[in-house]
Amino acid sequence: VVHMSEIPPAVVQVEAHPYHTQTALKTYLKTLGTVIMAWYPLGHGDRRLISEPLFAALGAKYGKSPAQIILRWHIQAGHIIIPGSKNPSHIAENIDLFDFFLAEDEMASVAALNQNTPYYTATKESLEGYLRFSPDFDAQK
């Protein structure tokens, strides 16, 4: 569908994290000048992902948390990220990403964790639900 549009999208929001790097999609989108906005940038909070020894080692090296290492990887990979949190300390961590850089071999090590494993799989029912969704904007304050 994208190849049929006059103006390709600037951004495509898809699930992307170290276990699901979207390498092939990213390569294709690059030809269009389109970038990825990472949905579930921290793997939907999967403790297994956050606990990867690589993130602990890089975190110790740079004085950062595993989540900060993952978010920095996204930034350097060219992804747009909007990590969400209600926890004030996590919100502060999520912005404290710009005083270090991962080396090329470290970026490659994170990318090598790819398992092409999404956390979200759309079902026919969920897609139909999205189509039926109609927010009541008049009721909002």
Sequence and secondary structure as in RCSB ss.txt:
>XXXX:A:sequence
VVHMSEIPPAVVQVEAHPYHTQTALKTYLKTLGTVIMAWYPLGHGDRRLISEPLFAALGAKYGKSPAQIILRWHI
QAGHIIIPGSKNPSHIAENIDLFDFFLAEDEMASVAALNQNTPYYTATKESLEGYLRFSPDFDAQK
>XXXX:A:secstr
 GGG SS  SEEEEE BTTB  HHHHHHHHHHT EEEEESTTGGG HHHHT HHHHHHHHHHT  HHHHHHHHHH
HHT EE    S HHHHHHHH  SS    HHHHHHHHTT     S    HHHHHHHHH    GGG  
